[in-house]
Structure formats: C-alpha cells, structure tokens
Amino acid sequence: MTVKVVRPLRTRDRDSVDVLIVGAGPVGLTMANILGGHGVRTRVIDSRSELIDYPRGVGLDDESLRGFQGIGLAEGILPHTVPNQIMRFVNGKGGMIAEIAPTGEPFGWPRRNGFVQPLVDAELLKGLERYEKVDVQWSRRLESFSENSGGIAATVEDEGGGMSVVEARYLIGCDGGRSATRHLMGASFDGTTSSTRWLVIDVRNDPLGAPNIYVGADPKRPYVSVSIAHGIRRFEFMVLPGESDERAEDPEFVQAMLAPFVPNTSDLDIIRQRVYTHHSRIAGAFRKGRVFLAGDAAHLMPVWQGQGYNSGIRDAVNLGWKLAAVINGVAEDALLDTYDVERRGHASAMIDLSTRVGKIISPTNRTVALARDLVFGALSNVPALKRYIMEMRFKPMPRYERGAVVHGPGTDARTSPVGRLFIQPKVDTRLREDVRLDDVLGPWFAIASWNNDPVTLLGPEQFEVWKRLGAQFISFRPNTQLNWPDQDHPDVEIVGDRSGALKAWFDEHEESTLFLRPDRCVAGACIAQNTASLSRSLTTALSLTTGVRHAPSALLPLAQPTA
C-alpha cells in the first residue's frame, strides 16, 4: 500500500479571490475572460501542466463566436476556423441523403465553423494576460472544499503533494465529464452512456483536402470525415461488436479503416488515435450554494451536432455576467439561481438532438438504413423540409420562459422576442461605419428603442436607475436619419440601420423597446409607452441593486505577444 505524504497547511498557504475556476479548458478560460473584463479577482487551476495540444472539439457555432467577440478575442480566433462548413450525410453508396449548409448570419457570424481547438484555447489563455486580477495555476488539483456563509475554502494540491487553501466567494467546476467538483458537490449525473464505441483519428497534412464534413451513414461501418483548419483532418469510425479497444487502436486496424479513403495509408502524419464512447448525461444540479458546474462537468452529449463545446461556451456566457453583477454589488445573489433555470432546458434539448441524430446515422441494420435513406430522399424533394434541414432550423435556440427575463401579460410565446437572442447586424454610428452591433452595445446592459429616445421613454427616475447600473442607451434609426441631431440626448448612442436588418426585425415584432442583457438575450420588450413600467419589473426580476453605481470595466485589447 502506498502512503501519501502531504505537507501540513500553514497560514501563509491561504489566499483569497472572488471566483475560483477549476479547469483551464475552453469553458473555464472563457469564464475567466468574462470575469476579468469586469474586474473580478479570478483564479483558474488545472491538474494538467499545460493546455491540451491535440484536437478535441471540431465545430464552432455562431453563438460561441459571438461570445468570443464579447470578450474581445474573436479576431484572434478566426484564423483557426473554417467558416460556413457544410455537413453532408451520405449513404453506404456515397449518395447524399441530407445536407446542412446554412448561409445566414443572424448573430453576426457564420452558423457552422470548423476549428482547431488547441489553438483557439491558446487564444483564450493569452487573453487573460490583459487582466491583473486573473491568474492561472497549472498542476493544481482540487482536493476538497467547505462552504460557509461568507464563501468557499478550497483545498488545492500541487504536483509535489503540497496543500494550500484558496478562499473564494464562488467556485465553478469546469473540470470535464469526470468532474471532481461535481463529485465533491454531491450532484448526480443522470442519463446514459452508449454501448457504441468510435475510433477517432486526427491526421496532419490532410490527405484529402476537401473543405467540408462528410458523415457516412454506411450500415457496414458508419464513419465521419472532417476538415479542420491548418491542414488537419479527423476521421471517425464505429467500432463494431467483437472488436476490442486494443484491436481498434492497432496500427494495422487504423490503416484498414483509412484505406477506402486515403490512397497511401503508410504515408500519414497521425496526431493521435483514440477510442471514445458517447454520453448523454446532465447533472442533477448546476448550482449548490456557492458552487456551480459548467461545460462537460454539467452536461455531456454525443458529437453529432458539434454542440458539446458550444454548450459549454453558452454556460460561460450565461453565468459570467451574472457572477460579475453579484460580485460587483449590482445584483443580489438570487440572480445566480437563474443560471440553472435558463441553461438546463437548452442543454437537455441539445443532448436530445445529438442523441437522435446519432441514432439516425449509425444503424448497422441494412433494412433500417435503407428505410432511413428512402425517408430522407423523400424529404429532400419537399423544398420547405429541405430548407428546414439545410438551414439548421431544427437546432434548438435558447429561449428562456423563466429566469432573468420578464414576459409581459398576454405575451405570445410564438412571436415574443423575450428570452431569445437579439440579432447582430452590421450598423453605422456617427463615428464608425460597418461595425457589428455588439461592439456598439458594449459589454453590459443596453436599452434600445426603434425610432425613439429611450431616455425619454424611461422617464427621469428609471433613467437614473439604469445609468447608475452602467447601462448603454441606444436609439436605432434608419441610416437616412443617422446624422439628424435635433432629438439627441448626451447619454444616447445613435445607431444607423445600415442594412435594413433592424427595421425588418422590428417590423416582425410589435415591441419597439428592448432591454438587452450582457449576453445579448432580450430580458424584456414592450411597446414604447410601457417602457418605464417594464423597467421597474425588470429590476425586480433581475434582482438588481438599483442604489449601487456600477461602472463596468471596458474590455481591454488582446495583449500582444512579446518578441
């Protein structure tokens, strides 16, 4: 028996932060960038000695890119992406049975993007160099934690077996599917693990060079072929019953899998190969007291829609601003309860979608596969259904019925924008042209009206409330009225509808005043005359501390690498 010897704790081994994040993956790093941008003292710890340097996630969506834009890192991430990547589903004979190729950019970015995760993670890590109040510590493992009314005391073990205590107001577990945080928190991880295994092979110097994704719904052996940025290709093959993991990772087996696709299998630069199983699981609670779960620690899903990574980024974007609001004294702790309320339903919907897609593409029964091919062939002959699939209209979008939102009386859920993400077209201001809307709205709350002055609509009392909270005030106008000054208020940013997308949006909704959260979800919407009344309801629903002034930190430019 091995006896573990640890150094006893000393007083100087204790230090304190506002937020302790466990896990320096994409979710933890995104969360730290959000918190750092609002001046929150944050520490990230990870049991590894450095970032993982091999591809994992390969699909990045528009919501994630919008989140990275919000922390000022999108431009550094774009070189590691393949925009507008098409996903083609083919049958055992190579015939296409379905295609996903969305072309619209309602949120300001391409809907589907291939990407190299290690390089994107490196940009997220480098982004933390901007913030003096954020630090990352490697080779640190969360051993235990205790909670009291004032915060969390987390015991952390370093690689030499030494122990230290980090005191934090809040703890966030972003430490993956085998989360130690979730285990220590005592949360269940409900769902199933598929009995099907998949061999994943990542190759440098892409031997095919085709730019898109092919999902082979071949009953003999389903497969996937994915183009990633910088000349990397991923192959995935189902491991059939009777084939052991050891056999699947044998070089001869790997070459046999690749032979139908690659002319010369002996001349490949393989980054790695590994057998995976797919999980469909969700934690019983995303919050317990001062402890939160995010990313794979909170939910796991099959890879078929590329939403595991993106769902984690949504978690960070949803929770990050709420933590910043509470820690900076802008909101009461009750706001944090809305994280589980809002994220659980959408994460569950993504798990269900990914699980269903996996069942559709991976049957090995030839009769079942033939029936599927016939059904999808018939669907492709119906233009409306073909567009539904091609434009990804089947993808569940976040829509919050409860949480940090206010649905007005008599609201029609089918048409109301409340609880949904607002669009992000290119706009003009008096000083800038052709800029993405979020770059004008800023990193915090925004109150926007079409063809009206939101300050006048709010009235003096409610205007002062939102001004103390640090909100931005926006007046959307047709570009023809952009430079007309007669209705200007010094606190209102005039935004010109460069493309007509804003007018088209308001034309479809009766609401003309919007209260936008920092994550660009519509917290509340109403006709102009009801603006002040809705404002009062929102400050209650968001648990806002209206007497406290908050001046959110401007997100700093990405630190440049030193020579």
PyMOL commands that set and color helices and strands:
alter all, ss='L'
color gray80, all
select helices_A, chain A and resi 11-13+26-37+62-70+74-80+117-130+180-185+245-248+251-258+295-297+307-327+333-361+366-379+383-390+437-441+454-468+479-481+501-507+528-541
alter helices_A, ss='H'
color red, helices_A
select strands_A, chain A and resi 14-22+42-45+59-61+81-83+87-91+96-100+112-115+134-137+140-148+151-158+163-173+189-204+213-217+223-228+232-239+269-283+287-288+291-293+299-300+426-427+435-436+446-450+472-478+492-497+513-516+522-526
alter strands_A, ss='S'
color yellow, strands_A
deselect
rebuild
show_as cartoon
